[in-house]
Amino acid sequence: MAAQHEKGSAAKTAAKSGITFGSALAMVISYTTWKSVGWAIVHGLMSWLYVIYFILRY
């Protein structure tokens, strides 16, 4: 039962890290492209959606 709890905890940590990395990546791409802090914040909130859009578009 302890192994099951550790698996769930590891999955949550990995998901949280992915969301955080996606937000940071989106903000860096946005700021580099548009030179705007406002857009970087908006795109950071969109996270992986903006990263995928950027890859497909450019």
C-alpha positions, -999 to +999 in steps of 0.1 A: +000+000+000+029+024+007+042+018-029+008+029-043+010+061-022+045+068-035+034+063-071+005+088-067+028+113-051+054+109-078+027+114-105+015+146-089+050+159-085+057+152-122+025+168-134+031+199-113+067+201-127+054+198-162+029+226-157+055+248-141+080+241-169+053+247-195+044+281-181+081+291-179+087+280-214+057+298-227+067+330-210+103+329-223+091+322-259+065+349-257+088+376-243+116+367-268+091+369-296+069+399-286+091+418-261+061+423-239+058+414-202+020+416-205+018+390-233+044+369-215+021+367-185-010+359-206+009+332-225+023+318-193-012+313-180-020+294-213+011+273-207+015+243-230-013+255-253+008+285-263+040+264-266+022+240-290+007+268-309+041+285-313+057+253-325+029+247-351+027+283-362+064+292-364 
